[in-house]
């Protein structure tokens, strides 16, 4: 990005951001800024004022952070792995983590979530296989439910139904 029309306002931005030394200015704007400096007394005064500030800043001793300060900063930083959100200096748990703690306060919610997923899959699998075995005998689910509801005695019919035995009682083979 080559700029041929450098303004005093843009030169002020460059000097404020990069200092009075033209070596630090962006190369794309350096030639135009130097041309403005050559032709404008106001531009030269702006750079001279910034040069004084640069000299004062260069005279200031450089301070390095102590290892104690660095350790305190590192200890106070927000941790992404903890799942906590930091707002206004306070830590609060994320919404989903708070809900998971309400449901399962005993540690990681992965165990109950896995158990729930496994029970759903077992239920779907059992339901699909049960429906296909009923259809193989030419029965409808309504007939099986009615027969199970009217079962009497020791519950042999329910046991044979639960164990998916192939020998169904005679009254079920209508």
Beta strands, then each sheet from edge to edge (+ up, - down):
strand 1: 84-87
strand 2: 90-93
sheet 1: 1+ 2-
end
